[in-house]
């Protein structure tokens, strides 16, 4: 029987459902996006898509998203959901572009409103910027379920990296966003506004309480120590080998390690454009004349 930390719902785990997962790696941001297909139908979801940006040139393109669209089209799949595991700070979402081409609903955790309020102030957004999550089609709470064909997917609230992080589970496959990295990569930083190392540890324990055979899919991988890029592991492997939380490391040990490590990290290269776009469900903000435009706040982050 799967056990969970106190005050969490009982999640509807169905390990006998084995979705087909196709990864798409973006080397510019070390992001892995996924197409997740229902094994019983042509229904699918896209998780954590990427929109390409040449930041210095101020140019946006869609090569990565077009690759995903081409795969879905070539395999005659029906896109039902476009999922964001959180508001990413290191890449821009292509969700609205993919939705325009293929349909589907865009979903994120309901704590997006906290992120919108926080960064609405940082970027000095006016009252026209809605901070109620209405840019998205669905806002998930802990334990909420939704359908992808015959799959009953569900969301687990896993904050700590950001206040809006969620892990999405499809049968025997869980998409953890930045809550966990591969075992030799450990965990993501917890020093962004609204992040918290202790909360991240607690969230990781929720993920590690899933069955040991549960497949885990990462949002990022950086090839530690020169190894090839990887994106799939299991709960059992993470519990046994994760360098930050494996082998029963305590909450206190984790918080000390994470806090000290985060103090040495630079801000992500694309944090300024990413936050402005992703808190809008992937839409690029515009100026008063309707032209796509990004802001660069000074000494605000």
Secondary structure as UniProt FT lines:
FT   TURN            6..7
FT   TURN            15..16
FT   STRAND          20..26
FT   TURN            27..30
FT   STRAND          31..37
FT   TURN            39..40
FT   STRAND          43..47
FT   STRAND          51..54
FT   TURN            55..58
FT   STRAND          59..61
FT   HELIX           63..74
FT   TURN            75..76
FT   STRAND          78..83
FT   HELIX           95..102
FT   STRAND          105..109
FT   TURN            110..111
FT   HELIX           112..122
FT   TURN            123..124
FT   TURN            127..128
FT   TURN            134..135
FT   STRAND          138..140
FT   TURN            142..143
FT   STRAND          145..148
FT   TURN            149..150
FT   STRAND          151..157
FT   TURN            163..164
FT   STRAND          166..171
FT   STRAND          173..175
FT   TURN            177..178
FT   TURN            183..185
FT   TURN            193..194
FT   HELIX           197..208
FT   TURN            212..213
FT   STRAND          215..217
FT   HELIX           224..226
FT   STRAND          232..234
FT   HELIX           235..241
FT   TURN            243..245
FT   TURN            247..248
FT   HELIX           251..262
FT   TURN            263..264
FT   TURN            269..270
FT   HELIX           271..278
FT   TURN            279..282
FT   TURN            288..289
//
